[in-house]
Amino acid sequence: MQKWITIYKNMKIKNKLSLLISLIVAVAFTFAVIVQQYAFSIYDEQLYLKSSQVLHLSSSAIEAELERIEQLSFNIITDTQIQNILRSIAGSESDYDRLILRQHLVDRLLNYVGSEPMLYSIHLIDSYDQQQDVGSVVPIDPAKKELILQLAGDADGGERWIYPDDTDSALLLSREIRSYSGTLFDLNYLGTIIIRINMDKIVRKSAGGESDLIVTSGTDVIYPTTPHFDPIVIQSSLSSGNGYLTREIDGHTYFIAHNRSGNTGWTYMNVTPFNQTFKQIIFIKELVIIVFTVIFAVAILLGIRFSRGLTRPIESLITRMKLAEKGNFAEANVLPQDAAPVAMNELGLLHRTFRLMIERINALITENYSNRLLIKETEFKALQAQINPHFLYNTLESVNWLAKMNKQTQISDMVQALAFLLRNSVSLKEPILTLGEELEIVRNYVLIQKFRFEDRLEFTLDVKEQDLHRKIPKLSLQPLLENAIHYALEPSVDPCQISLFCKETPSAFCVIVEDDGPGMAPDTLKQLRNGDLATSGNGIGLLNIDERIKLAFGDHYGLSIDSGSGPGTRVILYLPK
């Protein structure tokens, strides 16, 4: 025993939990099965005993009544007066005499009908095929009457049963009347008697109305005329002797006890609805369900409480891991206020190890972030250093004053614009400008180019005033206009339209430079996108602009080129909204 206890103590937590829950469920299930089997055994026993007793008493009483009616039919066919009347009718040739005799015959039959409450009526057919009816008479269909006479004739004086049908719900007994006198049995045919029996009254008297009784002969239903279900559906399941079975028919469950009569061969069935009679058994079944539910609920509660004691620290650790996954290392290193003290077990060791790991990772990330900021700043200045001009600003100022003294206004304007461009190129104080400041550089550059190309350069600027405050890396737009002039305007003698405008997308603010020039060859476009095409002269390449935007705002932003072999090229700068 101590060995098994030691093995259990050394088991993993998840194995302990699985073993405990399995044991509880197994005990609950075993108890439920035992109680349920016991309840069903009581149910079947009580149901069979009750049904068998009722069925035995009912069938015996019904058989006794039918035997008494059979004896009554024998008394009628052997009645001396009836025998004499029928012989007289058979031997009389006078219609009037036969009419009088038949009246006497009816009077005699009335004595039998009046003294027997289980009969509906008696019908007697004499040798002239004339029918005399007494009692609660229902006309007999001619075809059925012919069948009755044939069956009675085949019985050679014995009785024959005719079962209820659509035309008559009564059970019929028929037998022929043969002549005899004293000890002389000449057995001449005198007629046929038909007795209509009230089976409903016999069953009520015999069974006392305590149960639902069905009487069948093969596939024929003797009683009742409209049973709860068609007995044919269970004929194949009935044994030759006594027994019982349970069947679900038309959505209802029935317990059926059956007994086959040795005298008539009829099958008596006692039909009992389950949920209507045996309330005690149903209560036991419900009790079993309630007990099983309570045990199952207790097992679940114990399992949940046990498992929560194990999983709650793990869930807390998972929450902190998710915070660390999102980069929030400061919160990930702090325990929640409602958290229980960390136990000195495997989970506690895991918590402490995680806390130390987070502290180390946070220190490394901080150090790495500082280094990356330094690298970005160095890269940004190195890229920006590429655009420092090699001209002397003071020389341009001298040229400007000389042009003004000689009243050369065009030269003066051009020199001032060039000086503005050089001043902004030399300055490294503001690497990020507003869009309005960057557009001022563009206007001065276009002014210089207008003096060169005159009417061939058609430039349009469409920027809303509310967008002028947006940030953009310095000298990002002027190189785009320079490329447009170089590739779209210079190769052609026709005027060239260059447009600069802005628009917003769901993810970025776009500044677009577009021309209607000849476009770019696919190879040239591919080289530009890959950064393989060197810039002509000392200008700023498109790759330089793309890298500066990414360094300033992130990898989600940058530059894209849209051009083809047809007219027009479009360059789009994607900036933060």
TORLUM-549792 format. One record per residue (C-alpha): x, y, z. Coordinates in steps of 0.001 Angstrom, whole numbers, padded with zeros to 6 digits, always signed. Last residue first. Example, Ala and Ser with C-alpha at 12.3 -4.5 7.8 and 13.67 -1.06 7.14 Angstrom:
BEGIN
+013670-001060+007140;+012300-004500+007800;
This chain:
BEGIN
-001692+060645-041865;+001831+059242-042026;+003572+059557-045433;+003456+057508-048647;+005276+059321-051501;+003910+058498-054933;+005752+058790-058276;+003609+058754-061435;+004908+058480-064993;+002986+059290-068168;+002686+058071-071745;+002782+054347-072604;+005651+051916-071961;+004716+051893-068326;+004939+053888-065148;+003988+053720-061469;+006778+054368-058981;+006520+053861-055190;+008087+055687-052266;+008110+055087-048510;+005865+054271-045569;+005159+051050-043651;+008902+050681-042891;+008863+053474-040351;+008452+057273-040179;+011912+058895-040355;+014070+055934-041384;+011457+054785-043873;+011143+058263-045377;+014957+058566-045581;+015248+055176-047300;+012645+056037-049946;+014295+059391-050686;+017739+057791-051122;+016235+055057-053334;+014802+057792-055556;+018317+059158-056150;+019490+062574-055014;+021467+064486-057614;+025256+064495-058129;+025266+063654-061837;+022900+061032-063180;+021627+058791-060408;+022633+055155-060505;+020024+052575-061446;+020172+049421-059276;+017853+050735-056558;+015421+047803-057041;+012509+050076-057971;+014690+052164-060268;+016167+049091-061964;+012650+047684-062592;+011504+050996-064061;+014523+051105-066391;+013852+047561-067565;+010126+048232-068083;+010882+051338-070204;+009788+054557-068624;+007037+056989-069578;+006880+059186-072678;+005976+062302-070684;+002601+063162-069176;+003938+063880-065710;+002871+063050-062138;+004229+063877-058700;+001986+062505-055926;+002016+063209-052171;+000055+060494-050339;-001202+060487-046732;-001414+056898-045470;-003526+053909-044374;-007138+054578-045439;-005876+056702-048368;-005487+060488-048446;-004690+062684-051446;-002068+065213-052491;-001064+067028-055688;+001984+067824-057843;+001492+068002-061596;+003946+068134-064521;+002571+068814-068030;+005166+068731-070834;+005216+070977-073890;+006604+069378-077050;+010282+069258-077986;+010805+066002-076106;+013812+064289-074453;+014152+067168-071897;+010547+067180-070634;+009750+063623-069489;+012965+061981-068263;+014980+064962-067006;+012048+067203-066154;+010303+064383-064231;+013588+063448-062522;+014085+067048-061339;+010477+067177-060143;+011086+064047-058066;+014397+065434-056765;+012533+068562-055540;+009912+066521-053612;+011982+064773-050925;+014384+067628-050167;+013761+067548-046363;+011821+064621-045003;+008046+065295-044766;+005761+066441-041955;+002179+067643-042415;+001428+071297-041663;+000608+072185-045286;-002290+069706-045381;-004925+072150-044085;-004062+074514-046953;-004979+071996-049606;-002325+071073-052157;-002807+071342-055923;+000331+072539-057774;+000398+072720-061583;+003515+072961-063776;+003559+073438-067556;+007166+073418-068813;+007416+073991-072590;+006436+077622-072081;+009847+078682-070763;+012292+075753-070651;+015235+077468-068941;+013598+080384-067182;+010823+078024-066085;+013446+075643-064646;+014645+078291-062204;+011058+079084-061115;+010344+075362-060766;+013242+075060-058251;+011985+078084-056311;+008448+076650-056169;+009731+073208-055070;+011719+074688-052188;+008574+076516-051051;+006711+073181-051335;+009098+071689-048752;+008267+074501-046316;+004516+073931-046786;+004920+070170-046384;+006517+070753-043018;+010162+069967-042703;+012148+067058-041240;+015977+067145-041407;+015980+070588-039737;+019452+071678-038573;+021428+070285-041498;+021422+073482-043624;+023513+073226-046815;+020625+072071-049005;+018232+074702-047673;+020705+077492-048375;+021495+076023-051792;+017818+076060-052825;+017322+079597-051581;+020470+080692-053417;+019155+079139-056633;+015881+081025-056256;+017767+084265-055617;+020008+083639-058652;+016982+083021-060895;+015223+086138-059668;+018354+088255-060206;+018950+086852-063685;+015363+087613-064620;+015597+091093-063133;+018662+092136-065120;+018656+095803-064070;+022469+096110-064399;+022738+096894-060696;+020243+094115-059985;+022309+091601-061922;+025495+092627-060094;+023701+092289-056772;+022576+088754-057628;+025994+087727-058932;+027501+088796-055645;+024919+086822-053701;+025648+083783-055852;+029355+084019-055009;+028494+084185-051323;+026522+080897-051536;+029447+078986-052900;+028640+075923-054773;+029440+072311-053930;+025954+071320-052724;+025219+069086-049686;+022897+066302-050904;+025012+063334-049935;+025274+064612-046370;+021585+063790-045942;+022309+060114-046339;+025115+060242-043770;+022998+062358-041413;+020179+059800-041577;+022557+056872-041160;+024095+058434-038047;+020659+059185-036573;+019505+055669-037347;+022606+054127-035752;+022193+056171-032578;+018523+055210-032331;+019485+051577-032897;+022022+051676-030060;+019462+053099-027649;+016961+050420-028654;+019532+047658-028131;+020283+048847-024601;+016610+049065-023726;+015970+045666-025312;+018822+044045-023355;+017594+045482-020051;+013999+044349-020775;+015235+040859-021680;+017147+040548-018379;+014189+041727-016293;+011838+039447-018194;+014109+036428-017590;+014287+037147-013875;+010481+037336-013677;+010108+034123-015688;+012445+032248-013347;+010463+033479-010338;+007167+032403-011827;+008513+028967-012843;+009909+028388-009361;+006496+029219-007916;+004834+026794-010340;+007221+023998-009350;+006592+024563-005662;+007256+027287-003086;+003902+028962-003567;+003536+032415-005102;+001340+034601-002938;-002176+034879-004322;-002833+037387-007100;-005406+040109-006443;-002900+042941-007011;-001563+041409-010233;+002194+040500-010201;+004568+042974-011890;+007255+041938-014432;+004772+041749-017305;+003724+045312-016510;+007243+046640-017229;+007819+044242-020124;+005007+045631-022257;+006421+044419-025585;+003219+042771-026836;+004719+039326-026186;+005703+040477-022689;+002077+041325-021982;+001084+037923-023343;+003645+036268-021060;+002155+038103-018070;-001258+036722-018914;+000223+033219-019352;+001817+033449-015882;-001505+034387-014342;-003136+031470-016181;-000460+029125-014809;-000997+030415-011296;-004760+029782-011707;-004272+026340-013298;-003349+024324-010244;-005813+025603-007682;-008297+025887-010513;-007910+022140-011194;-008832+021166-007669;-011793+023488-007513;-012976+022424-010955;-012602+018719-010141;-014427+019093-006866;-017221+020995-008563;-017417+018436-011393;-017556+015526-008976;-020256+017233-006923;-022259+017875-010099;-021892+014235-011189;-023018+013007-007807;-026005+015361-007866;-026905+014351-011436;-026647+010643-010594;-028908+011115-007609;-031423+013092-009666;-031442+010524-012490;-031878+007645-010051;-034705+009492-008316;-036398+010031-011674;-036233+006302-012345;-037614+005567-008885;-040455+008023-009450;-041258+006365-012764;-041458+003040-010965;-043848+004499-008430;-045991+006077-011140;-046663+002742-012805;-049998+003303-014468;-049905+006200-016928;-046260+006497-017846;-045911+002967-019209;-049208+002498-021024;-050631-000977-020249;-051980-003358-022905;-053318-006748-021683;-053373-009073-024695;-055565-012161-025120;-054759-014379-028075;-057465-016739-029355;-056764-020433-029905;-060355-021197-028798;-059758-023782-026075;-056024-023464-025341;-056259-019705-025060;-053093-017705-025841;-051900-015219-023220;-050227-011861-023724;-048737-009118-021531;-048037-005890-023414;-046163-002931-021887;-046732+000045-024147;-044572+003006-025204;-046236+005716-027267;-044841+007450-030400;-046994+005481-032811;-045928+002180-031253;-043006+001741-028854;-042997-001876-027715;-042391-003710-024445;-042945-007456-024218;-044775-010043-022162;-045268-013796-022058;-047721-016689-022137;-047775-019383-024787;-047076-019421-028561;-044845-016375-028411;-045890-012954-029685;-043262-010948-031588;-044582-011760-035089;-048043-010565-034107;-046685-007196-032929;-047557-004979-035927;-050758-007005-036583;-052227-005738-033314;-053041-002391-034999;-052864+000221-032276;-055007+001639-029475;-057808-000786-030458;-060903+000258-032450;-063445-002611-032597;-062245-003952-029276;-062190-006951-029340;-062246-009695-031945;-059417-008361-034111;-058571-010745-036959;-054883-011239-037825;-054631-014514-035945;-057572-014554-033588;-057367-011398-031531;-058543-010120-028162;-057276-006756-026877;-057757-005687-023271;-057040-002228-021885;-057051-002372-018114;-059210-001981-015021;-062586-001962-016787;-063868-004807-014564;-062120-007401-016715;-065024-009900-016763;-068041-007600-016687;-066499-004962-018923;-065224-007677-021255;-068641-009371-021514;-070401-006055-022097;-068039-005120-024909;-068314-008594-026414;-072073-008240-026995;-072763-011523-028823;-074848-011920-032000;-076241-015483-032158;-076887-017096-035542;-079025-020259-035752;-079232-022390-038864;-082171-024479-040065;-083992-027850-039983;-081446-030086-041708;-082215-033740-041080;-080289-035347-038286;-082377-038626-038189;-081465-039033-034526;-084192-041152-032908;-083638-041476-029177;-086228-038880-028363;-086848-037046-031585;-083952-035559-033546;-083663-032881-036241;-080466-030931-037025;-080007-027217-036293;-076827-025754-037800;-074402-023595-035900;-073445-019901-035771;-071778-017680-033181;-071231-014003-034118;-069085-011417-032375;-070673-007968-032714;-069119-004939-034462;-071174-005451-037635;-070627-003994-041114;-066948-003069-040696;-066043-006461-039295;-066481-008436-036077;-065415-012129-036061;-067549-015084-037109;-067231-018022-034716;-068443-021507-035702;-070303-023960-033497;-070610-027673-034151;-073518-029317-036004;-071472-030605-038908;-069027-027638-038855;-068946-027343-042646;-072614-026413-042685;-072027-023640-040139;-069212-022234-042246;-071364-022262-045404;-074314-020668-043641;-072067-017932-042251;-070546-017267-045687;-074025-016932-047238;-075022-014501-044504;-071861-012460-045116;-072737-012156-048790;-076341-011277-047924;-075233-008586-045367;-076872-009210-042028;-079357-006572-040850;-078762-005488-037228;-081424-006603-034741;-081462-005689-031083;-083498-008748-030014;-085329-011271-032246;-084871-012065-035933;-086517-014841-038015;-084934-015570-041390;-086638-017541-044148;-084328-019845-046038;-087140-022414-046477;-085283-024783-044124;-085361-022187-041392;-082900-019275-040726;-082814-018268-037073;-081337-014935-035915;-080712-014192-032241;-079944-010681-030962;-077568-008488-028963;-076648-011102-026437;-074811-010700-023118;-078018-009893-021209;-079422-013478-021591;-082965-014029-020239;-084710-011788-022749;-082870-013283-025676;-083779-016851-024650;-087461-016153-024038;-087635-014126-027253;-086582-017256-029148;-089826-018985-028114;-091979-016092-029246;-090115-015955-032555;-090765-019662-033128;-094487-019239-032369;-094593-016539-035043;-092728-018843-037397;-095366-021486-036852;-098157-019048-037706;-096400-018017-040929;-095697-021679-041817;-099391-022443-041408;-100295-019552-043665;-097816-020547-046316;-099297-024034-046388;-097033-026884-047501;-095932-027845-044032;-093190-030453-043523;-090202-028093-043027;-092299-025704-040951;-093542-028569-038818;-090004-029866-038332;-088920-026310-037326;-091768-025979-034822;-091104-029402-033315;-087359-028748-032910;-088051-025283-031427;-090466-026823-028955;-088059-029610-028024;-085062-027237-027481;-081980-029019-028847;-080903-026160-031116;-081597-023620-028349;-079876-025576-025573;-076762-025962-027765;-076712-022198-028386;-076973-021624-024643;-074061-023992-024055;-071996-021933-026480;-073142-018825-024578;-071929-020424-021338;-068643-021303-023012;-068345-017682-024118;-068956-016455-020576;-066385-018890-019150;-063815-017873-021781;-064375-014219-020864;-063902-014963-017141;-060739-016968-017775;-059348-014280-020110;-059989-011535-017549;-058580-013404-014582;-055437-014438-016446;-054971-010972-017963;-055354-009157-014656;-052931-011492-012916;-050432-011411-015765;-050592-007618-016011;-049968-007115-012311;-047215-009682-012094;-045506-008477-015285;-045596-004805-014278;-044386-005455-010781;-041491-007585-011988;-040540-005288-014845;-040459-002200-012642;-038641-003890-009794;-035974-005084-012240;-035855-001621-013806;-035209+000040-010461;-032452-002422-009581;-030791-001941-012934;-030946+001829-012484;-029516+001689-008991;-026590-000478-010099;-025907+001624-013224;-026025+004886-011269;-023643+003565-008608;-021175+002404-011233;-021358+005749-013057;-020784+007745-009903;-017818+005582-008895;-016304+005799-012402;-016843+009573-012552;-015063+010053-009235;-012175+007772-010193;-011716+009421-013584;-011685+012877-011966;-008996+011805-009483;-006840+010001-012051;-006933+012920-014521;-005979+015414-011807;-003148+013240-010527;-001868+012773-014085;-001944+016543-014696;+000020+017123-011495;+002740+014643-012366;+003000+011524-010246;+005499+011327-007379;+002830+011380-004683;+000866+008647-006465;+003909+006363-006711;+004590+006840-002994;+001007+005970-002125;+001245+002880-004333;+004388+001707-002503;+002842+002374+000904;+000000+000000+000000;
